[in-house]
Amino acid sequence: LKEVPVARFLLDEAPVTNGEFLDFVRAHPRWQRSQVRRLFADANYLRHWADDLSPGTDAELLRQPVVNVSWFAAKAYAAWRGRRLPTTAEWELAGAAGFTRARGQEEQEFKVALQRWYSTATQATLEAVRSRRPNVHGVHDLHGLIWEWTSDFNSSLVTGDARGDTGIDRQLFCGAGSLGAGDRSDFPAFMRAGLRSSLKASYTLHNLGFRCAADWPATSDRRQLASP
């Protein structure tokens, strides 16, 4: 078991919504559905939208999390807002918090909810962000709504021989990867790792979105990073 140090950071309270992403593609037409290059997003990019500049006619769609976005698009959006995607370690640290405790695994109510969320298929129609109970830090929707991109999503598995690996064979993986885990019963964590390791940066999925993060700023800069 290896502990990963995580410096203080800021994390958006909720995933990016269709409405927020619409502002982005209006400002940067090259990220519109009909304009994006296939190198940066596959053919399903924003497929759930009505057209380039409309998620649909239902106003509720604007409050739902944006999905069908690639890692490249998520990264570009975050940069546009002067932020970045969270690292996997940052996301997992935030995701480990329960409703009332920083260590959710010590909270039975949270553990039961977590097991239920990860045993249930994604809804055909997504709920609006912030519709569910936040965690102890006031962060919404880390579990149970969508999967989320992280900046280093493809760094979870080692290829070849870890003692001197210079290969790029992404078909190899460690079959005993759970042996060093801190909690081998935490199957949601293994599900997240499994999904991340299966992704490529241009992929889009109907239940994969993102939220933004930022480095912990100097006191004078914190007000500028307040969520819109």
CYANA upper distance limits for C-alpha pairs under 8 A (distance plus 0.5 A):
  1 LEU  CA    180 GLY  CA      5.17
  1 LEU  CA    181 ALA  CA      6.51
  1 LEU  CA    182 GLY  CA      6.91
  2 LYS  CA    180 GLY  CA      8.30
  4 VAL  CA     89 ALA  CA      7.73
  6 VAL  CA     89 ALA  CA      7.40
  6 VAL  CA     90 GLU  CA      7.10
  8 ARG  CA    215 ASP  CA      7.59
  8 ARG  CA    216 TRP  CA      6.08
  9 PHE  CA     90 GLU  CA      8.33
  9 PHE  CA    213 ALA  CA      7.66
  9 PHE  CA    214 ALA  CA      6.41
  9 PHE  CA    215 ASP  CA      5.23
  9 PHE  CA    216 TRP  CA      4.97
 10 LEU  CA    213 ALA  CA      5.92
 10 LEU  CA    214 ALA  CA      5.53
 10 LEU  CA    215 ASP  CA      6.61
 10 LEU  CA    216 TRP  CA      6.39
 11 LEU  CA     86 PRO  CA      7.98
 11 LEU  CA    211 ARG  CA      8.18
 11 LEU  CA    212 CYS  CA      6.68
 11 LEU  CA    213 ALA  CA      4.83
 11 LEU  CA    214 ALA  CA      7.01
 12 ASP  CA    139 VAL  CA      7.84
 12 ASP  CA    211 ARG  CA      6.66
 12 ASP  CA    212 CYS  CA      6.08
 12 ASP  CA    213 ALA  CA      6.57
 12 ASP  CA    227 SER  CA      7.10
 13 GLU  CA    138 GLY  CA      7.17
 13 GLU  CA    139 VAL  CA      4.92
 13 GLU  CA    140 HIS  CA      6.13
 13 GLU  CA    227 SER  CA      8.18
 14 ALA  CA    129 VAL  CA      6.75
 14 ALA  CA    130 ARG  CA      6.98
 14 ALA  CA    139 VAL  CA      6.91
 14 ALA  CA    140 HIS  CA      5.64
 14 ALA  CA    141 ASP  CA      6.73
 14 ALA  CA    142 LEU  CA      8.33
 14 ALA  CA    211 ARG  CA      7.08
 15 PRO  CA     65 PRO  CA      6.39
 15 PRO  CA     66 VAL  CA      8.34
 15 PRO  CA    129 VAL  CA      7.31
 15 PRO  CA    140 HIS  CA      8.46
 15 PRO  CA    141 ASP  CA      7.68
 15 PRO  CA    209 GLY  CA      7.65
 15 PRO  CA    210 PHE  CA      6.02
 15 PRO  CA    211 ARG  CA      4.84
 15 PRO  CA    212 CYS  CA      8.13
 16 VAL  CA     20 GLU  CA      6.77
 16 VAL  CA     21 PHE  CA      7.37
 16 VAL  CA     65 PRO  CA      6.13
 16 VAL  CA     66 VAL  CA      6.61
 16 VAL  CA    209 GLY  CA      7.92
 16 VAL  CA    210 PHE  CA      6.65
 16 VAL  CA    211 ARG  CA      5.82
 16 VAL  CA    212 CYS  CA      8.15
 17 THR  CA     21 PHE  CA      6.70
 17 THR  CA     62 LEU  CA      6.81
 17 THR  CA     63 ARG  CA      6.09
 17 THR  CA     64 GLN  CA      5.85
 17 THR  CA     65 PRO  CA      4.53
 17 THR  CA     66 VAL  CA      5.30
 17 THR  CA    129 VAL  CA      7.87
 18 ASN  CA     22 LEU  CA      6.47
 18 ASN  CA     55 PRO  CA      7.12
 18 ASN  CA     61 LEU  CA      7.18
 18 ASN  CA     62 LEU  CA      5.35
 18 ASN  CA     63 ARG  CA      6.97
 18 ASN  CA     64 GLN  CA      6.57
 18 ASN  CA     65 PRO  CA      6.29
 18 ASN  CA     66 VAL  CA      4.97
 18 ASN  CA     67 VAL  CA      8.48
 19 GLY  CA     23 ASP  CA      7.16
 19 GLY  CA     55 PRO  CA      8.33
 19 GLY  CA     61 LEU  CA      8.18
 19 GLY  CA     62 LEU  CA      4.73
 19 GLY  CA     63 ARG  CA      6.90
 20 GLU  CA     24 PHE  CA      7.26
 20 GLU  CA     62 LEU  CA      8.19
 21 PHE  CA     25 VAL  CA      6.92
 21 PHE  CA     66 VAL  CA      7.44
 21 PHE  CA     77 TYR  CA      7.98
 22 LEU  CA     26 ARG  CA      6.66
 22 LEU  CA     53 LEU  CA      7.07
 22 LEU  CA     54 SER  CA      7.86
 22 LEU  CA     55 PRO  CA      8.26
 23 ASP  CA     27 ALA  CA      6.85
 24 PHE  CA     28 HIS  CA      6.56
 24 PHE  CA     77 TYR  CA      7.03
 24 PHE  CA     80 TRP  CA      8.11
 25 VAL  CA     29 PRO  CA      5.85
 25 VAL  CA     30 ARG  CA      7.92
 25 VAL  CA     31 TRP  CA      5.97
 25 VAL  CA     32 GLN  CA      5.88
 25 VAL  CA     53 LEU  CA      8.01
 26 ARG  CA     32 GLN  CA      8.23
 26 ARG  CA     53 LEU  CA      7.53
 28 HIS  CA     32 GLN  CA      8.02
 29 PRO  CA     35 GLN  CA      7.48
 30 ARG  CA     35 GLN  CA      5.69
 30 ARG  CA     36 VAL  CA      5.92
 31 TRP  CA     35 GLN  CA      6.74
 31 TRP  CA     36 VAL  CA      5.47
 31 TRP  CA     73 ALA  CA      7.54
 32 GLN  CA     36 VAL  CA      6.38
 32 GLN  CA     52 ASP  CA      5.89
 32 GLN  CA     53 LEU  CA      7.98
 33 ARG  CA     45 TYR  CA      6.88
 33 ARG  CA     46 LEU  CA      6.62
 33 ARG  CA     47 ARG  CA      8.32
 33 ARG  CA     51 ASP  CA      7.90
 33 ARG  CA     52 ASP  CA      5.79
 34 SER  CA     52 ASP  CA      7.03
 36 VAL  CA     40 PHE  CA      7.49
 36 VAL  CA     41 ALA  CA      7.35
 37 ARG  CA     41 ALA  CA      7.05
 38 ARG  CA     42 ASP  CA      5.89
 38 ARG  CA     43 ALA  CA      7.53
 38 ARG  CA    202 SER  CA      8.17
 39 LEU  CA    202 SER  CA      7.18
 40 PHE  CA     70 SER  CA      7.55
 40 PHE  CA     72 PHE  CA      6.29
 40 PHE  CA     73 ALA  CA      7.78
 40 PHE  CA    201 ALA  CA      7.90
 40 PHE  CA    202 SER  CA      5.56
 41 ALA  CA     45 TYR  CA      6.45
 41 ALA  CA     69 VAL  CA      7.81
 41 ALA  CA     70 SER  CA      5.91
 41 ALA  CA     72 PHE  CA      7.77
 41 ALA  CA     73 ALA  CA      8.00
 41 ALA  CA    201 ALA  CA      8.27
 41 ALA  CA    202 SER  CA      4.80
 41 ALA  CA    203 TYR  CA      6.68
 41 ALA  CA    204 THR  CA      7.45
 42 ASP  CA     70 SER  CA      8.18
 42 ASP  CA    202 SER  CA      6.18
 42 ASP  CA    203 TYR  CA      6.22
 42 ASP  CA    204 THR  CA      6.98
 44 ASN  CA     68 ASN  CA      6.95
 44 ASN  CA    204 THR  CA      6.70
 44 ASN  CA    205 LEU  CA      8.08
 45 TYR  CA     68 ASN  CA      5.58
 45 TYR  CA     69 VAL  CA      6.08
 45 TYR  CA     70 SER  CA      7.61
 45 TYR  CA    204 THR  CA      6.42
 46 LEU  CA     67 VAL  CA      7.48
 46 LEU  CA     68 ASN  CA      5.45
 46 LEU  CA     69 VAL  CA      6.72
 47 ARG  CA     68 ASN  CA      7.20
 48 HIS  CA     55 PRO  CA      7.60
 48 HIS  CA     68 ASN  CA      8.01
 49 TRP  CA     54 SER  CA      6.66
 49 TRP  CA     55 PRO  CA      4.55
 49 TRP  CA     56 GLY  CA      6.47
 50 ALA  CA     54 SER  CA      6.10
 50 ALA  CA     55 PRO  CA      5.84
 50 ALA  CA     56 GLY  CA      5.53
 51 ASP  CA     55 PRO  CA      7.38
 51 ASP  CA     56 GLY  CA      8.35
 55 PRO  CA     61 LEU  CA      7.05
 55 PRO  CA     62 LEU  CA      7.53
 56 GLY  CA     61 LEU  CA      7.25
 57 THR  CA     61 LEU  CA      8.42
 58 ASP  CA     62 LEU  CA      8.42
 59 ALA  CA     63 ARG  CA      8.22
 60 GLU  CA     64 GLN  CA      7.33
 60 GLU  CA    128 ALA  CA      7.72
 61 LEU  CA    128 ALA  CA      8.20
 63 ARG  CA    128 ALA  CA      5.48
 63 ARG  CA    129 VAL  CA      6.75
 64 GLN  CA    126 LEU  CA      6.80
 64 GLN  CA    127 GLU  CA      6.47
 64 GLN  CA    128 ALA  CA      4.65
 64 GLN  CA    129 VAL  CA      6.19
 65 PRO  CA    126 LEU  CA      8.02
 65 PRO  CA    128 ALA  CA      7.25
 65 PRO  CA    129 VAL  CA      6.67
 65 PRO  CA    146 ILE  CA      8.40
 65 PRO  CA    209 GLY  CA      7.26
 66 VAL  CA    209 GLY  CA      6.23
 66 VAL  CA    210 PHE  CA      8.29
 67 VAL  CA    204 THR  CA      8.06
 67 VAL  CA    205 LEU  CA      7.18
 67 VAL  CA    206 HIS  CA      6.17
 67 VAL  CA    207 ASN  CA      6.29
 67 VAL  CA    208 LEU  CA      5.64
 67 VAL  CA    209 GLY  CA      4.99
 67 VAL  CA    210 PHE  CA      8.44
 68 ASN  CA    204 THR  CA      5.00
 68 ASN  CA    205 LEU  CA      5.28
 68 ASN  CA    206 HIS  CA      5.67
 68 ASN  CA    207 ASN  CA      7.64
 68 ASN  CA    208 LEU  CA      6.81
 68 ASN  CA    209 GLY  CA      7.43
 69 VAL  CA     73 ALA  CA      6.62
 69 VAL  CA     74 ALA  CA      7.12
 69 VAL  CA    203 TYR  CA      8.15
 69 VAL  CA    204 THR  CA      5.63
 69 VAL  CA    205 LEU  CA      7.70
 69 VAL  CA    208 LEU  CA      7.69
 69 VAL  CA    209 GLY  CA      6.86
 70 SER  CA     74 ALA  CA      6.72
 70 SER  CA    201 ALA  CA      6.56
 70 SER  CA    202 SER  CA      5.55
 70 SER  CA    203 TYR  CA      5.87
 70 SER  CA    204 THR  CA      5.53
 71 TRP  CA     75 LYS  CA      6.47
 71 TRP  CA    149 TRP  CA      6.99
 71 TRP  CA    151 SER  CA      8.46
 71 TRP  CA    201 ALA  CA      5.36
 71 TRP  CA    202 SER  CA      6.80
 71 TRP  CA    203 TYR  CA      7.92
 72 PHE  CA     76 ALA  CA      6.66
 72 PHE  CA    201 ALA  CA      6.72
 72 PHE  CA    202 SER  CA      7.15
 73 ALA  CA     77 TYR  CA      6.65
 74 ALA  CA     78 ALA  CA      6.73
 74 ALA  CA     85 LEU  CA      8.04
 74 ALA  CA    149 TRP  CA      8.19
 74 ALA  CA    209 GLY  CA      8.40
 74 ALA  CA    210 PHE  CA      7.18
 75 LYS  CA     79 ALA  CA      6.75
 75 LYS  CA     84 ARG  CA      7.01
 75 LYS  CA     85 LEU  CA      6.79
 75 LYS  CA    151 SER  CA      8.17
 76 ALA  CA     80 TRP  CA      6.68
 77 TYR  CA     81 ARG  CA      7.00
 78 ALA  CA     82 GLY  CA      6.83
 78 ALA  CA     83 ARG  CA      5.38
 78 ALA  CA     84 ARG  CA      5.32
 78 ALA  CA     85 LEU  CA      6.92
 78 ALA  CA    212 CYS  CA      6.38
 79 ALA  CA     83 ARG  CA      5.72
 79 ALA  CA     84 ARG  CA      6.34
 83 ARG  CA    212 CYS  CA      6.77
 83 ARG  CA    213 ALA  CA      6.42
 83 ARG  CA    214 ALA  CA      5.73
 84 ARG  CA    151 SER  CA      8.26
 84 ARG  CA    212 CYS  CA      6.11
 84 ARG  CA    213 ALA  CA      5.83
 84 ARG  CA    214 ALA  CA      6.40
 85 LEU  CA    149 TRP  CA      7.96
 85 LEU  CA    150 THR  CA      6.17
 85 LEU  CA    151 SER  CA      5.59
 85 LEU  CA    210 PHE  CA      8.22
 85 LEU  CA    211 ARG  CA      7.26
 85 LEU  CA    212 CYS  CA      5.44
 85 LEU  CA    213 ALA  CA      5.92
 85 LEU  CA    214 ALA  CA      8.26
 86 PRO  CA     90 GLU  CA      6.37
 86 PRO  CA     91 TRP  CA      6.52
 86 PRO  CA    150 THR  CA      5.85
 86 PRO  CA    151 SER  CA      6.28
 86 PRO  CA    211 ARG  CA      8.20
 86 PRO  CA    212 CYS  CA      6.84
 86 PRO  CA    213 ALA  CA      5.55
 86 PRO  CA    214 ALA  CA      7.99
 87 THR  CA     91 TRP  CA      6.70
 87 THR  CA    150 THR  CA      5.78
 87 THR  CA    151 SER  CA      5.57
 87 THR  CA    152 ASP  CA      6.30
 87 THR  CA    153 PHE  CA      8.27
 88 THR  CA     92 GLU  CA      6.53
 88 THR  CA    150 THR  CA      5.96
 88 THR  CA    151 SER  CA      7.46
 88 THR  CA    152 ASP  CA      6.71
 88 THR  CA    153 PHE  CA      6.97
 89 ALA  CA     93 LEU  CA      6.57
 90 GLU  CA     94 ALA  CA      6.79
 91 TRP  CA     95 GLY  CA      6.42
 91 TRP  CA    150 THR  CA      7.85
 92 GLU  CA     96 ALA  CA      6.45
 93 LEU  CA     97 ALA  CA      7.62
 94 ALA  CA    142 LEU  CA      8.46
 95 GLY  CA    142 LEU  CA      6.41
 95 GLY  CA    143 HIS  CA      7.90
 96 ALA  CA    102 ALA  CA      7.59
 96 ALA  CA    103 ARG  CA      6.48
 96 ALA  CA    104 GLY  CA      6.05
 96 ALA  CA    105 GLN  CA      7.94
 97 ALA  CA    101 ARG  CA      6.65
 97 ALA  CA    102 ALA  CA      4.84
 97 ALA  CA    103 ARG  CA      5.56
 97 ALA  CA    104 GLY  CA      5.20
 97 ALA  CA    135 ASN  CA      6.71
 97 ALA  CA    136 VAL  CA      7.02
 97 ALA  CA    137 HIS  CA      8.12
 98 GLY  CA    102 ALA  CA      6.42
 98 GLY  CA    103 ARG  CA      6.62
 98 GLY  CA    104 GLY  CA      4.27
 98 GLY  CA    105 GLN  CA      7.93
 98 GLY  CA    107 GLU  CA      7.09
 98 GLY  CA    110 PHE  CA      6.02
 98 GLY  CA    135 ASN  CA      5.87
 98 GLY  CA    136 VAL  CA      6.54
 99 PHE  CA    104 GLY  CA      7.75
 99 PHE  CA    107 GLU  CA      8.46
 99 PHE  CA    110 PHE  CA      6.82
 99 PHE  CA    133 ARG  CA      8.08
 99 PHE  CA    134 PRO  CA      7.08
 99 PHE  CA    135 ASN  CA      4.74
 99 PHE  CA    136 VAL  CA      5.36
100 THR  CA    104 GLY  CA      8.39
100 THR  CA    107 GLU  CA      8.18
100 THR  CA    135 ASN  CA      7.29
100 THR  CA    136 VAL  CA      5.34
101 ARG  CA    106 GLU  CA      8.03
101 ARG  CA    107 GLU  CA      7.39
101 ARG  CA    136 VAL  CA      6.49
102 ALA  CA    136 VAL  CA      7.07
102 ALA  CA    137 HIS  CA      8.38
103 ARG  CA    107 GLU  CA      7.89
104 GLY  CA    108 GLN  CA      8.46
104 GLY  CA    110 PHE  CA      6.58
104 GLY  CA    111 LYS  CA      7.31
105 GLN  CA    110 PHE  CA      7.93
105 GLN  CA    111 LYS  CA      6.61
107 GLU  CA    111 LYS  CA      6.83
108 GLN  CA    112 VAL  CA      6.70
109 GLU  CA    113 ALA  CA      6.79
110 PHE  CA    114 LEU  CA      6.48
111 LYS  CA    115 GLN  CA      6.71
112 VAL  CA    116 ARG  CA      6.75
113 ALA  CA    117 TRP  CA      6.59
114 LEU  CA    118 TYR  CA      6.78
114 LEU  CA    143 HIS  CA      7.73
114 LEU  CA    144 GLY  CA      8.21
114 LEU  CA    188 PRO  CA      8.11
115 GLN  CA    119 SER  CA      6.69
115 GLN  CA    188 PRO  CA      7.87
116 ARG  CA    120 THR  CA      6.90
117 TRP  CA    143 HIS  CA      7.45
117 TRP  CA    144 GLY  CA      5.34
118 TYR  CA    143 HIS  CA      8.48
118 TYR  CA    144 GLY  CA      7.25
118 TYR  CA    188 PRO  CA      6.70
122 THR  CA    126 LEU  CA      8.32
122 THR  CA    144 GLY  CA      8.36
122 THR  CA    145 LEU  CA      7.60
122 THR  CA    146 ILE  CA      7.84
122 THR  CA    207 ASN  CA      7.44
126 LEU  CA    145 LEU  CA      7.62
127 GLU  CA    131 SER  CA      7.25
127 GLU  CA    145 LEU  CA      7.85
129 VAL  CA    140 HIS  CA      7.89
129 VAL  CA    141 ASP  CA      7.33
130 ARG  CA    134 PRO  CA      8.01
130 ARG  CA    140 HIS  CA      6.01
130 ARG  CA    141 ASP  CA      7.14
132 ARG  CA    140 HIS  CA      7.30
132 ARG  CA    141 ASP  CA      7.28
133 ARG  CA    140 HIS  CA      7.23
134 PRO  CA    138 GLY  CA      5.64
134 PRO  CA    139 VAL  CA      5.65
134 PRO  CA    140 HIS  CA      4.93
134 PRO  CA    141 ASP  CA      7.57
135 ASN  CA    139 VAL  CA      5.95
135 ASN  CA    140 HIS  CA      7.04
141 ASP  CA    145 LEU  CA      6.37
141 ASP  CA    146 ILE  CA      8.21
142 LEU  CA    146 ILE  CA      8.32
143 HIS  CA    147 TRP  CA      8.21
145 LEU  CA    207 ASN  CA      8.46
146 ILE  CA    207 ASN  CA      5.54
146 ILE  CA    208 LEU  CA      6.16
146 ILE  CA    209 GLY  CA      7.01
147 TRP  CA    192 ARG  CA      8.46
147 TRP  CA    207 ASN  CA      6.54
147 TRP  CA    208 LEU  CA      5.15
147 TRP  CA    209 GLY  CA      6.65
147 TRP  CA    210 PHE  CA      8.03
148 GLU  CA    208 LEU  CA      5.99
148 GLU  CA    209 GLY  CA      5.37
148 GLU  CA    210 PHE  CA      4.94
148 GLU  CA    211 ARG  CA      7.61
149 TRP  CA    153 PHE  CA      7.14
149 TRP  CA    196 ARG  CA      8.49
149 TRP  CA    208 LEU  CA      7.59
149 TRP  CA    209 GLY  CA      6.79
149 TRP  CA    210 PHE  CA      5.62
149 TRP  CA    211 ARG  CA      8.25
150 THR  CA    210 PHE  CA      8.04
153 PHE  CA    196 ARG  CA      5.83
153 PHE  CA    197 SER  CA      7.49
153 PHE  CA    199 LEU  CA      8.33
154 ASN  CA    196 ARG  CA      6.67
154 ASN  CA    197 SER  CA      5.98
154 ASN  CA    199 LEU  CA      7.66
154 ASN  CA    200 LYS  CA      8.12
155 SER  CA    197 SER  CA      8.11
156 SER  CA    193 ALA  CA      7.26
156 SER  CA    196 ARG  CA      8.13
156 SER  CA    197 SER  CA      6.97
157 LEU  CA    173 PHE  CA      6.81
157 LEU  CA    174 CYS  CA      7.72
157 LEU  CA    197 SER  CA      7.23
158 VAL  CA    162 ALA  CA      6.90
158 VAL  CA    172 LEU  CA      8.44
158 VAL  CA    173 PHE  CA      7.06
158 VAL  CA    174 CYS  CA      7.79
159 THR  CA    165 ASP  CA      7.25
159 THR  CA    167 GLY  CA      7.23
159 THR  CA    168 ILE  CA      7.26
159 THR  CA    169 ASP  CA      6.77
159 THR  CA    170 ARG  CA      6.95
159 THR  CA    171 GLN  CA      8.48
159 THR  CA    172 LEU  CA      6.06
159 THR  CA    173 PHE  CA      6.62
160 GLY  CA    165 ASP  CA      6.31
160 GLY  CA    167 GLY  CA      7.09
160 GLY  CA    169 ASP  CA      7.84
160 GLY  CA    172 LEU  CA      7.05
160 GLY  CA    173 PHE  CA      8.29
161 ASP  CA    165 ASP  CA      5.72
177 GLY  CA    181 ALA  CA      8.18
178 SER  CA    184 ARG  CA      6.78
179 LEU  CA    184 ARG  CA      8.16
186 ASP  CA    190 PHE  CA      7.57
187 PHE  CA    191 MET  CA      6.70
188 PRO  CA    192 ARG  CA      6.76
189 ALA  CA    193 ALA  CA      6.77
190 PHE  CA    194 GLY  CA      6.46
191 MET  CA    195 LEU  CA      6.68
192 ARG  CA    196 ARG  CA      6.66
193 ALA  CA    197 SER  CA      6.65
194 GLY  CA    198 SER  CA      6.95
195 LEU  CA    199 LEU  CA      7.17
199 LEU  CA    203 TYR  CA      6.97
204 THR  CA    208 LEU  CA      7.44
217 PRO  CA    221 ASP  CA      6.28
217 PRO  CA    222 ARG  CA      6.36
218 ALA  CA    222 ARG  CA      7.14
221 ASP  CA    225 LEU  CA      7.70
222 ARG  CA    226 ALA  CA      7.49
